[in-house]
Amino acid sequence: MLDMTASEFRDLVSRGALPPAKPIGGTIRWCVAELEAILSGATKRPEDDEDFE
């Protein structure tokens, strides 16, 4: 979906450029809709939030 390595993906998450994972049924997963919204520009990235520190 994002054409990057898992390491690159985790780095973007740790830097706040992508949303964090959520535990679902005992497994850590990312919400595809959240990722798609960021990629399409329909929502701001977490790092773009004025309150994000």
C-alpha positions as CSV (number, residue, x, y, z in Angstrom):
1,M,0.0,0.0,0.0
2,L,2.8,2.5,0.9
3,D,5.6,1.0,-1.1
4,M,8.2,1.1,1.7
5,T,9.9,-1.3,4.0
6,A,8.5,-2.1,7.4
7,S,11.4,-0.3,9.0
8,E,10.6,2.9,7.0
9,F,6.9,2.6,8.0
10,R,7.7,2.2,11.7
11,D,10.1,5.2,11.5
12,L,7.3,7.4,10.1
13,V,5.0,6.2,12.9
14,S,7.6,6.9,15.5
15,R,8.1,10.4,14.1
16,G,4.4,11.1,14.1
17,A,4.0,11.3,10.3
18,L,1.6,8.3,10.4
19,P,-0.9,7.3,13.1
20,P,0.0,4.8,15.8
21,A,-1.1,1.2,15.8
22,K,-4.1,0.1,17.9
23,P,-4.6,-3.2,19.7
24,I,-7.4,-5.2,18.0
25,G,-8.2,-8.7,19.4
26,G,-4.8,-9.0,21.1
27,T,-2.9,-8.0,17.9
28,I,-1.4,-4.6,17.0
29,R,-2.9,-3.2,13.7
30,W,-3.1,0.0,11.8
31,C,-6.5,1.4,10.6
32,V,-6.3,1.3,6.8
33,A,-9.0,4.1,6.6
34,E,-6.7,6.4,8.7
35,L,-3.7,5.7,6.5
36,E,-5.8,6.2,3.3
37,A,-7.2,9.5,4.7
38,I,-3.7,10.8,5.3
39,L,-2.4,9.6,1.9
40,S,-5.4,11.3,0.1
41,G,-5.0,14.5,2.0
42,A,-8.5,14.1,3.5
43,T,-7.1,14.4,7.0
44,K,-4.0,15.9,8.6
45,R,-1.1,13.8,9.6
46,P,-0.6,13.6,13.3
47,E,2.6,15.7,13.1
48,D,0.6,18.5,11.4
49,D,-1.7,18.9,14.4
50,E,-0.9,22.1,16.3
51,D,-1.2,20.4,19.6
52,F,1.1,17.6,18.7
53,E,4.3,17.6,20.6
